[in-house]
């Protein structure tokens, strides 16, 4: 990967609150999360979280967590971002999902693209950029080294308030070679959001609309040859040179850990709702006592708590491992290492699903799993998380085989 020389652009831009700390921004996210449960229904009806919620996130600095400080961000790193996302998903799964997949890709842009591109895409300080991995559309050379894009990209979570979009398309390979993937980053004025989200089983308010491009122009320096899931970082990255070690980490493992983080947040929200039921309702069979006094409800609550706590410990420790590997050096992020971290996320999802689907949902009571009730919503949202290609396809099968191949040096 070619690394642009440092110092080609203007000096650093200070973030709005230079003294803000990771603890501050996590506390702000937790306070905002407490306001989200009562707005879950409206978020689902709208298809995305409200304008005033978006503005509150902006004031709290949530869209700057992963943006490098030299471009007006806070550069607070992976663990802070994951904890903020987990807190928001606990309050409202759709809101947490939409926020995470809009804000997370500041790390991708700051890691992989050159300084010129970063100066352009981070010019506002805030960065909201859905990304998809399924190649779509068509690309034609624009005669100046860039590309003209046409097509529709689906499942662009975070698109309602997005400033940019990262997508993939296929372009002709070399002579005698098959088409090759091209990753691009396009600003908001080059695409339109379609009104096609909200009829799904779950995550109805996650803002996962499609994005359509018609004659969109993307300059050459806003593109990278290759696919995001396949780009190696073992030879360093522009971000490592410009911003430090944490902008040199593996993008695949980080993306897949995000699914585990969201699952934990959702499951904690379901446990919150179950706790209220324990405190306010009685058993259905004799002896009629508070659910908090019933051994069976005690068992269910304890079982779910243990599974969710284990999942949280796993994904946060995996995130710290990711950060430690960044500090070790570029060559630490081998394909095997990335896949090993990713499988931790898969197990966290399984633990959370087991807690919600196996313990909380069946025993909450019929009135508590009616449409729109909090536990019912988490059940739907976690069910839909399983349909995400990263979890339902890659982590469930492909990652296992590729991990073994990387470990044993096998090509089959």
DRENDO-1510 file (C-alpha; in Angstrom, 1 decimal, always signed):
<recs>
REC; n; res; u; v; w
REC; 1; UNK; +0.0; +0.0; +0.0 .
REC; 2; UNK; +1.4; +3.4; -1.0 .
REC; 3; UNK; +1.7; +5.8; +2.0 .
REC; 4; UNK; +1.3; +9.5; +1.3 .
REC; 5; UNK; +3.9; +11.8; +2.8 .
REC; 6; UNK; +3.0; +13.5; +6.0 .
REC; 7; UNK; +2.8; +17.3; +6.2 .
REC; 8; UNK; +1.2; +17.9; +2.8 .
REC; 9; UNK; -1.9; +19.7; +4.3 .
REC; 10; UNK; -2.8; +22.3; +6.9 .
REC; 11; UNK; -2.1; +21.7; +10.5 .
REC; 12; UNK; -4.3; +20.0; +13.0 .
REC; 13; UNK; -7.8; +21.3; +13.8 .
REC; 14; UNK; -8.8; +21.2; +17.4 .
REC; 15; UNK; -12.0; +19.3; +18.4 .
REC; 16; UNK; -14.9; +21.4; +19.9 .
REC; 17; UNK; -14.0; +20.3; +23.4 .
REC; 18; UNK; -10.3; +19.7; +23.6 .
REC; 19; UNK; -10.5; +18.6; +27.3 .
REC; 20; UNK; -13.2; +16.0; +26.7 .
REC; 21; UNK; -12.2; +12.5; +28.0 .
REC; 22; UNK; -13.3; +9.0; +27.1 .
REC; 23; UNK; -15.0; +8.7; +30.5 .
REC; 24; UNK; -17.0; +11.9; +29.7 .
REC; 25; UNK; -18.2; +10.7; +26.3 .
REC; 26; UNK; -19.2; +7.3; +27.7 .
REC; 27; UNK; -21.2; +9.0; +30.5 .
REC; 28; UNK; -22.9; +11.2; +28.0 .
REC; 29; UNK; -23.8; +8.2; +25.8 .
REC; 30; UNK; -25.2; +6.3; +28.9 .
REC; 31; UNK; -27.3; +9.4; +29.8 .
REC; 32; UNK; -28.7; +9.6; +26.2 .
REC; 33; UNK; -29.4; +5.9; +26.2 .
REC; 34; UNK; -31.7; +6.2; +29.2 .
REC; 35; UNK; -34.0; +8.4; +27.1 .
REC; 36; UNK; -34.2; +6.0; +24.1 .
REC; 37; UNK; -36.5; +3.2; +25.4 .
REC; 38; UNK; -39.6; +5.4; +25.4 .
REC; 39; UNK; -38.9; +6.4; +21.8 .
REC; 40; UNK; -38.3; +3.0; +20.3 .
REC; 41; UNK; -41.8; +2.8; +18.8 .
REC; 42; UNK; -41.5; +6.1; +17.0 .
REC; 43; UNK; -38.0; +5.2; +15.8 .
REC; 44; UNK; -39.3; +2.0; +14.2 .
REC; 45; UNK; -42.2; +3.9; +12.6 .
REC; 46; UNK; -39.9; +6.5; +11.1 .
REC; 47; UNK; -37.2; +4.0; +10.1 .
REC; 48; UNK; -34.4; +5.9; +11.8 .
REC; 49; UNK; -33.7; +7.9; +15.0 .
REC; 50; UNK; -35.1; +11.4; +15.2 .
REC; 51; UNK; -33.4; +14.6; +14.2 .
REC; 52; UNK; -33.2; +15.8; +17.8 .
REC; 53; UNK; -31.5; +12.6; +18.8 .
REC; 54; UNK; -29.0; +13.0; +16.0 .
REC; 55; UNK; -28.4; +16.6; +17.2 .
REC; 56; UNK; -27.9; +15.4; +20.8 .
REC; 57; UNK; -25.4; +12.8; +19.5 .
REC; 58; UNK; -23.5; +15.5; +17.7 .
REC; 59; UNK; -23.4; +17.8; +20.7 .
REC; 60; UNK; -22.1; +14.9; +22.8 .
REC; 61; UNK; -19.2; +14.4; +20.4 .
REC; 62; UNK; -20.3; +10.9; +19.4 .
REC; 63; UNK; -19.6; +11.3; +15.7 .
REC; 64; UNK; -16.0; +12.4; +16.4 .
REC; 65; UNK; -14.9; +9.4; +18.7 .
REC; 66; UNK; -12.9; +7.7; +15.9 .
REC; 67; UNK; -12.1; +10.7; +13.8 .
REC; 68; UNK; -8.4; +11.5; +14.3 .
REC; 69; UNK; -7.6; +14.6; +16.4 .
REC; 70; UNK; -5.6; +16.3; +13.6 .
REC; 71; UNK; -8.9; +16.5; +11.7 .
REC; 72; UNK; -11.1; +17.8; +14.5 .
REC; 73; UNK; -12.0; +14.5; +16.1 .
REC; 74; UNK; -11.2; +13.0; +19.5 .
REC; 75; UNK; -9.4; +9.9; +18.5 .
REC; 76; UNK; -10.6; +8.1; +21.6 .
REC; 77; UNK; -10.1; +4.7; +20.1 .
REC; 78; UNK; -11.8; +1.3; +19.8 .
REC; 79; UNK; -12.8; +0.6; +23.4 .
REC; 80; UNK; -14.5; +3.9; +24.0 .
REC; 81; UNK; -16.4; +3.6; +20.7 .
REC; 82; UNK; -17.5; +0.0; +21.5 .
REC; 83; UNK; -18.7; +1.0; +25.0 .
REC; 84; UNK; -20.7; +4.0; +23.6 .
REC; 85; UNK; -22.3; +1.8; +21.0 .
REC; 86; UNK; -23.2; -0.9; +23.5 .
REC; 87; UNK; -24.8; +1.7; +25.8 .
REC; 88; UNK; -26.9; +3.1; +22.9 .
REC; 89; UNK; -28.0; -0.4; +21.8 .
REC; 90; UNK; -29.0; -1.2; +25.3 .
REC; 91; UNK; -31.4; +1.8; +25.2 .
REC; 92; UNK; -32.7; +1.1; +21.7 .
REC; 93; UNK; -31.3; -1.6; +19.4 .
REC; 94; UNK; -32.2; +0.2; +16.2 .
REC; 95; UNK; -30.6; +3.4; +17.4 .
REC; 96; UNK; -27.4; +1.6; +18.5 .
REC; 97; UNK; -27.2; -0.2; +15.2 .
REC; 98; UNK; -27.7; +2.9; +13.1 .
REC; 99; UNK; -25.2; +4.9; +15.2 .
REC; 100; UNK; -22.5; +2.3; +15.2 .
REC; 101; UNK; -22.6; +1.5; +11.5 .
REC; 102; UNK; -22.7; +5.2; +10.6 .
REC; 103; UNK; -19.8; +6.3; +12.9 .
REC; 104; UNK; -17.6; +3.2; +12.9 .
REC; 105; UNK; -16.2; +3.7; +9.4 .
REC; 106; UNK; -14.2; +6.8; +10.4 .
REC; 107; UNK; -11.7; +4.2; +11.5 .
REC; 108; UNK; -11.7; +2.6; +8.0 .
REC; 109; UNK; -11.2; +6.0; +6.3 .
REC; 110; UNK; -8.5; +7.2; +8.7 .
REC; 111; UNK; -6.6; +3.9; +8.4 .
REC; 112; UNK; -6.7; +3.1; +4.7 .
REC; 113; UNK; -7.0; +6.3; +2.7 .
REC; 114; UNK; -4.2; +8.8; +2.1 .
REC; 115; UNK; -3.8; +12.1; +3.8 .
REC; 116; UNK; -5.3; +14.1; +0.9 .
REC; 117; UNK; -8.5; +12.0; +1.0 .
REC; 118; UNK; -8.7; +12.2; +4.8 .
REC; 119; UNK; -8.3; +15.9; +4.8 .
REC; 120; UNK; -11.3; +16.1; +2.4 .
REC; 121; UNK; -13.6; +13.6; +4.0 .
REC; 122; UNK; -13.0; +14.7; +7.6 .
REC; 123; UNK; -13.2; +18.4; +6.7 .
REC; 124; UNK; -16.3; +18.8; +8.9 .
REC; 125; UNK; -14.8; +17.0; +11.9 .
REC; 126; UNK; -17.9; +14.8; +12.2 .
REC; 127; UNK; -18.0; +11.7; +10.0 .
REC; 128; UNK; -21.1; +9.5; +9.4 .
REC; 129; UNK; -20.5; +6.9; +6.7 .
REC; 130; UNK; -22.4; +3.7; +6.1 .
REC; 131; UNK; -20.4; +1.0; +4.4 .
REC; 132; UNK; -21.4; -2.1; +2.5 .
REC; 133; UNK; -19.3; -5.1; +1.4 .
REC; 134; UNK; -21.4; -6.6; -1.3 .
REC; 135; UNK; -20.2; -5.2; -4.7 .
REC; 136; UNK; -22.9; -3.6; -6.7 .
REC; 137; UNK; -23.4; -1.1; -9.6 .
REC; 138; UNK; -21.1; -0.3; -12.4 .
REC; 139; UNK; -18.0; +1.9; -12.7 .
REC; 140; UNK; -16.7; +3.6; -15.9 .
REC; 141; UNK; -13.5; +5.5; -16.2 .
REC; 142; UNK; -14.1; +9.3; -16.1 .
REC; 143; UNK; -11.1; +10.1; -18.3 .
REC; 144; UNK; -9.2; +11.7; -15.5 .
REC; 145; UNK; -8.2; +8.7; -13.5 .
REC; 146; UNK; -11.4; +8.5; -11.5 .
REC; 147; UNK; -14.7; +6.7; -11.9 .
REC; 148; UNK; -18.3; +7.4; -12.8 .
REC; 149; UNK; -20.6; +5.1; -10.7 .
REC; 150; UNK; -24.1; +4.0; -11.3 .
REC; 151; UNK; -26.2; +1.5; -9.3 .
REC; 152; UNK; -27.9; +0.8; -6.0 .
REC; 153; UNK; -26.3; -0.5; -2.8 .
REC; 154; UNK; -28.5; -2.1; -0.2 .
REC; 155; UNK; -28.5; -2.2; +3.6 .
REC; 156; UNK; -26.6; +1.1; +4.1 .
REC; 157; UNK; -27.1; +1.3; +7.9 .
REC; 158; UNK; -26.6; +4.9; +9.1 .
REC; 159; UNK; -27.6; +6.5; +5.8 .
REC; 160; UNK; -30.2; +9.1; +7.0 .
REC; 161; UNK; -27.7; +11.5; +8.5 .
REC; 162; UNK; -24.6; +10.3; +6.6 .
REC; 163; UNK; -21.9; +12.6; +5.3 .
REC; 164; UNK; -20.3; +9.9; +3.1 .
REC; 165; UNK; -20.7; +6.3; +1.8 .
REC; 166; UNK; -18.2; +3.5; +1.4 .
REC; 167; UNK; -19.1; +0.9; -1.1 .
REC; 168; UNK; -17.6; -1.6; -3.5 .
REC; 169; UNK; -18.1; -2.3; -7.2 .
REC; 170; UNK; -16.3; -4.5; -9.8 .
REC; 171; UNK; -14.0; -3.1; -12.4 .
REC; 172; UNK; -12.1; -4.7; -15.3 .
REC; 173; UNK; -9.0; -6.6; -14.3 .
REC; 174; UNK; -5.7; -6.7; -16.2 .
REC; 175; UNK; -5.5; -8.4; -19.6 .
REC; 176; UNK; -6.7; -12.0; -19.2 .
REC; 177; UNK; -7.7; -11.3; -15.6 .
REC; 178; UNK; -11.3; -11.5; -14.1 .
REC; 179; UNK; -13.0; -8.3; -12.8 .
REC; 180; UNK; -11.5; -7.0; -9.5 .
REC; 181; UNK; -13.2; -5.2; -6.6 .
REC; 182; UNK; -12.9; -1.5; -6.1 .
REC; 183; UNK; -13.6; +0.2; -2.8 .
REC; 184; UNK; -14.7; +3.8; -2.9 .
REC; 185; UNK; -15.8; +6.6; -0.7 .
REC; 186; UNK; -18.4; +9.1; -2.0 .
REC; 187; UNK; -19.6; +12.3; -0.4 .
REC; 188; UNK; -23.3; +12.9; +0.3 .
REC; 189; UNK; -23.9; +15.1; -2.8 .
REC; 190; UNK; -23.1; +12.1; -5.0 .
REC; 191; UNK; -25.9; +9.8; -3.9 .
REC; 192; UNK; -29.5; +9.6; -2.8 .
REC; 193; UNK; -31.1; +7.6; +0.0 .
REC; 194; UNK; -34.1; +5.5; -1.1 .
REC; 195; UNK; -37.2; +5.2; +1.1 .
REC; 196; UNK; -37.1; +1.4; +1.3 .
REC; 197; UNK; -36.5; +0.5; +5.0 .
REC; 198; UNK; -38.8; -0.5; +7.8 .
REC; 199; UNK; -40.7; -3.6; +6.7 .
REC; 200; UNK; -38.3; -6.1; +8.1 .
REC; 201; UNK; -38.8; -8.3; +11.1 .
REC; 202; UNK; -36.4; -6.4; +13.3 .
REC; 203; UNK; -34.1; -3.4; +13.4 .
REC; 204; UNK; -36.9; -1.5; +11.7 .
REC; 205; UNK; -35.5; +1.8; +12.9 .
REC; 206; UNK; -31.8; +1.2; +12.0 .
REC; 207; UNK; -31.8; +3.5; +9.0 .
REC; 208; UNK; -30.5; +0.7; +6.8 .
REC; 209; UNK; -31.9; +2.2; +3.5 .
REC; 210; UNK; -30.5; +1.7; +0.1 .
REC; 211; UNK; -28.2; +4.2; -1.6 .
REC; 212; UNK; -28.5; +5.0; -5.3 .
REC; 213; UNK; -25.9; +6.6; -7.5 .
REC; 214; UNK; -26.6; +8.0; -11.0 .
REC; 215; UNK; -23.5; +9.3; -12.7 .
REC; 216; UNK; -21.7; +9.8; -9.4 .
REC; 217; UNK; -18.1; +11.0; -9.9 .
REC; 218; UNK; -15.5; +9.6; -7.5 .
REC; 219; UNK; -11.8; +10.8; -8.0 .
REC; 220; UNK; -9.0; +8.3; -8.1 .
REC; 221; UNK; -7.7; +9.1; -4.6 .
REC; 222; UNK; -11.1; +8.3; -3.1 .
REC; 223; UNK; -10.8; +4.7; -4.3 .
REC; 224; UNK; -8.7; +1.7; -3.3 .
REC; 225; UNK; -8.2; -1.5; -5.3 .
REC; 226; UNK; -9.4; -4.5; -3.4 .
REC; 227; UNK; -12.1; -5.4; -0.9 .
REC; 228; UNK; -12.4; -4.1; +2.6 .
REC; 229; UNK; -12.5; -7.6; +4.1 .
REC; 230; UNK; -9.3; -8.6; +2.3 .
REC; 231; UNK; -7.1; -5.6; +2.6 .
REC; 232; UNK; -3.9; -6.5; +4.6 .
REC; 233; UNK; -2.4; -4.0; +7.0 .
REC; 234; UNK; +0.8; -6.0; +7.8 .
REC; 235; UNK; +2.9; -3.5; +5.7 .
REC; 236; UNK; +1.6; -0.5; +7.7 .
REC; 237; UNK; -1.1; +1.9; +6.6 .
REC; 238; UNK; -1.4; +5.6; +5.9 .
REC; 239; UNK; -3.3; +6.0; +9.2 .
REC; 240; UNK; -0.5; +4.3; +11.2 .
REC; 241; UNK; +1.9; +6.8; +9.8 .
REC; 242; UNK; -0.4; +9.9; +10.2 .
REC; 243; UNK; -2.1; +9.2; +13.5 .
REC; 244; UNK; -0.4; +6.4; +15.4 .
REC; 245; UNK; -0.8; +2.6; +16.0 .
REC; 246; UNK; -4.6; +2.4; +16.4 .
REC; 247; UNK; -5.1; +3.5; +12.9 .
REC; 248; UNK; -3.2; +0.5; +11.7 .
REC; 249; UNK; -5.4; -2.2; +12.9 .
REC; 250; UNK; -7.2; -4.9; +11.0 .
REC; 251; UNK; -10.5; -3.6; +9.6 .
REC; 252; UNK; -12.1; -7.1; +9.2 .
REC; 253; UNK; -11.8; -8.0; +12.9 .
REC; 254; UNK; -13.0; -4.6; +14.0 .
REC; 255; UNK; -16.0; -4.8; +11.8 .
REC; 256; UNK; -17.0; -8.2; +13.0 .
REC; 257; UNK; -16.5; -7.4; +16.7 .
REC; 258; UNK; -19.1; -4.7; +16.2 .
REC; 259; UNK; -21.8; -7.3; +15.9 .
REC; 260; UNK; -20.9; -8.8; +19.2 .
REC; 261; UNK; -20.9; -5.4; +20.9 .
REC; 262; UNK; -24.4; -4.7; +19.5 .
REC; 263; UNK; -25.7; -8.1; +20.6 .
REC; 264; UNK; -24.5; -7.4; +24.1 .
REC; 265; UNK; -26.2; -4.0; +24.2 .
REC; 266; UNK; -29.4; -5.4; +23.0 .
REC; 267; UNK; -29.4; -8.3; +25.4 .
REC; 268; UNK; -28.7; -6.0; +28.4 .
REC; 269; UNK; -31.7; -4.0; +27.3 .
REC; 270; UNK; -33.8; -7.2; +27.4 .
REC; 271; UNK; -32.4; -8.0; +30.9 .
REC; 272; UNK; -33.4; -4.5; +32.1 .
REC; 273; UNK; -37.0; -5.1; +30.9 .
REC; 274; UNK; -37.0; -8.6; +32.6 .
REC; 275; UNK; -35.8; -7.1; +35.8 .
REC; 276; UNK; -38.8; -4.7; +35.9 .
REC; 277; UNK; -41.1; -7.6; +35.3 .
REC; 278; UNK; -39.4; -9.5; +38.2 .
REC; 279; UNK; -40.0; -6.5; +40.5 .
REC; 280; UNK; -43.6; -5.7; +39.5 .
REC; 281; UNK; -45.2; -9.1; +38.7 .
REC; 282; UNK; -46.1; -12.3; +40.4 .
REC; 283; UNK; -45.9; -15.9; +39.4 .
REC; 284; UNK; -48.8; -17.5; +37.4 .
REC; 285; UNK; -49.0; -20.6; +39.5 .
REC; 286; UNK; -49.3; -21.4; +43.2 .
REC; 287; UNK; -47.8; -20.3; +45.4 .
REC; 288; UNK; -48.5; -16.8; +44.1 .
REC; 289; UNK; -45.4; -14.7; +45.1 .
REC; 290; UNK; -43.3; -12.0; +43.6 .
REC; 291; UNK; -41.2; -13.2; +40.8 .
REC; 292; UNK; -38.2; -12.0; +42.7 .
REC; 293; UNK; -39.0; -14.7; +45.3 .
REC; 294; UNK; -39.6; -17.5; +42.9 .
REC; 295; UNK; -36.7; -20.0; +42.4 .
REC; 296; UNK; -37.5; -20.6; +38.8 .
REC; 297; UNK; -37.5; -16.9; +37.9 .
REC; 298; UNK; -34.4; -16.4; +40.0 .
REC; 299; UNK; -32.7; -19.2; +38.0 .
REC; 300; UNK; -33.7; -17.7; +34.6 .
REC; 301; UNK; -32.5; -14.2; +35.6 .
REC; 302; UNK; -29.2; -15.6; +36.9 .
REC; 303; UNK; -28.7; -17.8; +33.9 .
REC; 304; UNK; -29.3; -14.9; +31.5 .
REC; 305; UNK; -27.2; -12.5; +33.5 .
REC; 306; UNK; -24.2; -14.8; +33.4 .
REC; 307; UNK; -24.4; -15.4; +29.7 .
REC; 308; UNK; -24.7; -11.7; +28.9 .
REC; 309; UNK; -21.9; -10.8; +31.3 .
REC; 310; UNK; -19.7; -13.4; +29.7 .
REC; 311; UNK; -20.4; -12.0; +26.3 .
REC; 312; UNK; -19.7; -8.5; +27.4 .
REC; 313; UNK; -16.4; -9.6; +29.0 .
REC; 314; UNK; -15.4; -11.4; +25.8 .
REC; 315; UNK; -16.1; -8.6; +23.3 .
REC; 316; UNK; -14.5; -5.9; +25.4 .
REC; 317; UNK; -11.4; -8.1; +26.1 .
REC; 318; UNK; -11.2; -8.9; +22.4 .
REC; 319; UNK; -11.4; -5.1; +21.7 .
REC; 320; UNK; -8.5; -4.6; +24.1 .
REC; 321; UNK; -6.6; -7.4; +22.3 .
REC; 322; UNK; -7.2; -5.6; +19.0 .
REC; 323; UNK; -5.7; -2.4; +20.5 .
REC; 324; UNK; -2.7; -4.3; +21.9 .
REC; 325; UNK; -2.0; -5.8; +18.5 .
REC; 326; UNK; -2.1; -2.3; +17.0 .
REC; 327; UNK; +0.6; -1.3; +19.5 .
REC; 328; UNK; +2.7; -4.4; +18.7 .
REC; 329; UNK; +3.2; -3.3; +15.1 .
REC; 330; UNK; +1.8; -3.7; +11.7 .
REC; 331; UNK; +2.9; -7.3; +11.2 .
REC; 332; UNK; +0.9; -8.4; +14.2 .
REC; 333; UNK; -2.4; -8.3; +12.3 .
REC; 334; UNK; -2.1; -11.5; +10.4 .
REC; 335; UNK; -5.1; -13.1; +8.8 .
REC; 336; UNK; -5.2; -15.8; +11.4 .
REC; 337; UNK; -5.2; -13.2; +14.2 .
REC; 338; UNK; -8.0; -11.2; +12.7 .
REC; 339; UNK; -10.2; -14.3; +12.3 .
REC; 340; UNK; -9.5; -15.5; +15.8 .
REC; 341; UNK; -10.7; -12.2; +17.2 .
REC; 342; UNK; -13.7; -12.3; +14.9 .
REC; 343; UNK; -14.8; -15.7; +16.2 .
REC; 344; UNK; -15.0; -14.2; +19.7 .
REC; 345; UNK; -17.7; -11.9; +18.4 .
REC; 346; UNK; -19.6; -14.9; +17.0 .
REC; 347; UNK; -19.6; -16.6; +20.4 .
REC; 348; UNK; -20.8; -13.4; +22.1 .
REC; 349; UNK; -23.7; -13.3; +19.8 .
REC; 350; UNK; -24.6; -16.9; +20.6 .
REC; 351; UNK; -24.4; -16.2; +24.3 .
REC; 352; UNK; -26.7; -13.2; +24.0 .
REC; 353; UNK; -29.2; -15.0; +21.8 .
REC; 354; UNK; -29.2; -17.9; +24.2 .
REC; 355; UNK; -30.0; -15.5; +27.1 .
REC; 356; UNK; -32.8; -13.7; +25.3 .
REC; 357; UNK; -34.4; -16.5; +23.2 .
REC; 358; UNK; -33.8; -19.3; +25.7 .
REC; 359; UNK; -34.3; -17.6; +29.1 .
REC; 360; UNK; -36.0; -14.2; +29.0 .
REC; 361; UNK; -38.4; -14.3; +26.1 .
REC; 362; UNK; -40.2; -17.6; +27.0 .
REC; 363; UNK; -40.7; -16.7; +30.7 .
REC; 364; UNK; -41.5; -12.9; +30.4 .
REC; 365; UNK; -45.2; -13.7; +30.0 .
REC; 366; UNK; -47.5; -13.3; +27.0 .
REC; 367; UNK; -48.4; -9.7; +27.7 .
REC; 368; UNK; -44.7; -8.8; +27.8 .
REC; 369; UNK; -44.0; -10.2; +24.3 .
REC; 370; UNK; -46.8; -8.4; +22.5 .
REC; 371; UNK; -45.7; -6.3; +19.5 .
REC; 372; UNK; -43.9; -3.3; +20.7 .
REC; 373; UNK; -43.0; -4.5; +24.1 .
REC; 374; UNK; -39.3; -4.1; +24.9 .
REC; 375; UNK; -38.4; -7.8; +25.2 .
REC; 376; UNK; -40.4; -8.6; +22.1 .
REC; 377; UNK; -38.5; -5.9; +20.2 .
REC; 378; UNK; -35.1; -7.2; +21.3 .
REC; 379; UNK; -36.1; -10.7; +20.3 .
REC; 380; UNK; -36.9; -9.4; +16.8 .
REC; 381; UNK; -33.8; -7.3; +16.6 .
REC; 382; UNK; -31.5; -10.1; +17.7 .
REC; 383; UNK; -33.2; -12.5; +15.3 .
REC; 384; UNK; -32.5; -10.0; +12.5 .
REC; 385; UNK; -28.9; -9.6; +13.6 .
REC; 386; UNK; -28.5; -13.3; +12.7 .
REC; 387; UNK; -29.4; -12.4; +9.1 .
REC; 388; UNK; -26.5; -10.1; +8.7 .
REC; 389; UNK; -24.1; -11.7; +6.3 .
REC; 390; UNK; -21.2; -11.1; +8.7 .
REC; 391; UNK; -22.8; -13.2; +11.3 .
REC; 392; UNK; -25.1; -15.6; +9.5 .
REC; 393; UNK; -22.7; -16.4; +6.6 .
REC; 394; UNK; -19.1; -15.4; +7.3 .
REC; 395; UNK; -18.8; -16.1; +11.0 .
REC; 396; UNK; -21.0; -19.2; +11.1 .
REC; 397; UNK; -19.0; -21.1; +8.4 .
REC; 398; UNK; -16.5; -19.3; +6.2 .
REC; 399; UNK; -14.4; -17.9; +9.1 .
REC; 400; UNK; -13.9; -21.3; +10.7 .
REC; 401; UNK; -12.5; -22.8; +7.5 .
REC; 402; UNK; -10.4; -19.8; +6.7 .
REC; 403; UNK; -9.0; -19.6; +10.2 .
REC; 404; UNK; -7.9; -23.3; +10.0 .
REC; 405; UNK; -6.4; -22.7; +6.6 .
REC; 406; UNK; -4.4; -19.7; +7.8 .
REC; 407; UNK; -3.2; -21.6; +10.8 .
REC; 408; UNK; -2.1; -24.7; +9.0 .
REC; 409; UNK; -1.0; -23.1; +5.8 .
REC; 410; UNK; -3.6; -25.0; +3.8 .
REC; 411; UNK; -5.3; -23.7; +0.7 .
REC; 412; UNK; -8.3; -25.9; +1.1 .
</recs>
